[in-house]
Amino acid sequence: MNKEKIINEKSKLIDWVHSLEDISDDLWFKPFREGAWGTAEVISHFISWDKFVMENRLNYLLKDEAFPIVSVDINEINLEAAKYARSGISKLELVQEFITIRKELISLLVQLPAARFEQPFPGKESISLSDYFVGLIEHDVKHMEEINAHIRKFL
């Protein structure tokens, strides 16, 4: 997938998340199933991972520097995202925060040279930067479909 397509795909979630402002607060927090997250937690999860990618990947790619050595505790990042979603932040505030963060991520992607997307991903030379972002896009789509299916059950 080329740079332009990656940027377009990462941008698609902005309008979709904005449309979630229309669902009820009950549905916003309603878990997908027993013990699972709801829409609020997933949107917070997107924010956390977009921040991670910007701070620990894109900022270093733009400076052509090696990635920092960071301990990535996926479960901890997800737990903190879920807590944040239920911390008292309103649905509108969380949606706006997502939109702001995603636009920042996209602006960093725009700054990367198109050829960089075909080069190996630092630390995982078996995949390209494009492959890395395709994986992130697939992750976005998986959660988007999960939320859409959940909402359809209550409409």
C-alpha positions in Angstrom: 0.0 0.0 0.0 1.5 3.4 -0.9 1.7 6.5 1.2 -1.4 8.2 -0.2 -3.6 5.1 0.4 -2.3 4.7 3.9 -3.0 8.3 4.7 -6.5 8.0 3.2 -7.2 4.8 5.1 -6.0 6.3 8.4 -8.1 9.4 7.7 -11.4 7.4 7.2 -11.7 6.8 10.9 -12.1 10.5 11.6 -15.5 10.9 10.1 -16.6 7.5 11.3 -15.6 8.3 14.9 -17.2 11.7 14.6 -20.5 10.0 13.7 -20.4 8.1 17.0 -21.3 11.3 18.8 -24.9 10.4 17.8 -25.2 7.2 19.8 -26.6 7.3 23.3 -24.3 7.5 26.3 -25.7 4.1 27.4 -24.7 2.5 24.1 -21.4 4.3 24.2 -20.4 2.5 27.4 -22.3 -0.8 26.8 -19.9 -3.7 26.6 -19.9 -5.7 23.4 -20.4 -8.8 25.5 -19.9 -9.8 29.2 -16.5 -8.7 30.4 -15.6 -6.9 27.1 -15.0 -3.3 26.2 -17.6 -1.0 24.8 -17.2 1.7 22.2 -15.8 4.2 24.6 -12.9 1.9 25.5 -12.1 1.2 21.8 -11.9 4.9 20.9 -9.6 5.5 23.9 -7.6 2.5 22.8 -7.2 4.1 19.3 -5.9 7.3 21.0 -3.4 5.4 23.1 -1.9 3.5 20.2 -1.9 6.6 17.9 0.1 8.4 20.6 2.5 5.4 20.9 3.1 5.3 17.1 3.7 9.1 17.0 6.0 9.3 20.0 7.9 6.0 19.5 7.9 5.5 15.8 7.0 8.4 13.5 9.0 11.1 15.4 12.1 8.9 15.1 11.5 8.1 11.5 11.2 11.7 10.6 14.5 12.5 12.2 16.0 9.3 10.7 17.0 8.1 14.1 16.8 4.6 15.7 13.7 3.9 17.7 14.0 4.2 21.4 14.3 1.0 23.4 10.9 1.0 25.2 9.3 -1.7 27.1 5.9 -2.1 25.5 3.3 -3.7 27.8 0.3 -4.0 25.5 -2.0 -5.1 28.3 -1.0 -2.1 30.4 -1.5 0.4 27.6 -4.9 -1.2 26.9 -5.9 -1.2 30.6 -5.0 2.5 30.9 -6.9 3.3 27.8 -10.0 1.5 29.2 -9.7 3.3 32.5 -9.4 6.7 30.7 -12.6 6.0 28.8 -14.4 5.6 32.1 -12.6 8.4 34.0 -15.4 10.9 33.5 -14.4 12.2 30.1 -17.5 12.8 28.1 -18.2 11.1 24.8 -17.8 14.4 22.9 -14.5 15.1 24.6 -13.2 11.6 23.8 -14.3 11.8 20.2 -12.7 15.3 19.8 -9.5 14.0 21.4 -9.4 11.1 19.0 -9.9 13.4 16.0 -7.1 15.7 17.2 -4.7 12.9 17.8 -5.5 11.1 14.5 -5.0 14.3 12.6 -1.6 14.8 14.3 -0.6 11.2 13.3 -1.7 11.9 9.7 0.3 15.1 9.6 3.4 13.2 10.6 2.7 10.6 7.9 2.4 13.4 5.3 5.9 14.5 6.3 7.5 11.1 5.5 8.9 10.7 2.0 6.8 8.3 -0.1 9.8 6.1 -0.8 10.3 5.5 3.0 7.1 3.4 3.1 8.7 0.8 0.9 11.8 0.5 3.0 12.2 -2.0 5.8 10.6 -1.2 9.2 13.4 -0.6 11.6 13.9 -3.5 14.0 11.7 -5.7 11.8 13.5 -5.7 8.5 11.3 -8.5 7.2 8.4 -6.0 6.7 8.2 -2.6 5.2 6.9 0.5 6.8 3.9 0.1 4.5 3.3 -3.4 5.9 3.4 -2.0 9.4 0.8 0.6 8.6 -1.4 -1.9 6.8 -1.4 -3.9 10.0 -2.5 -0.8 11.9 -5.2 -0.1 9.3 -6.5 -3.7 9.6 -6.6 -3.2 13.4 -8.7 0.0 12.9 -11.1 -1.8 10.5 -11.5 -4.8 12.9 -12.6 -2.5 15.7 -14.8 -0.3 13.5 -16.6 -3.4 12.3 -17.0 -4.7 15.9 -18.5 -1.3 17.0 -20.8 -1.1 13.9 -22.1 -4.7 14.6 -22.6 -3.8 18.2 -24.5 -0.6 17.4 -26.7 -2.4 14.8 -27.9 -4.8 17.6 -29.6 -1.8 19.4 -31.0 0.2 16.5 
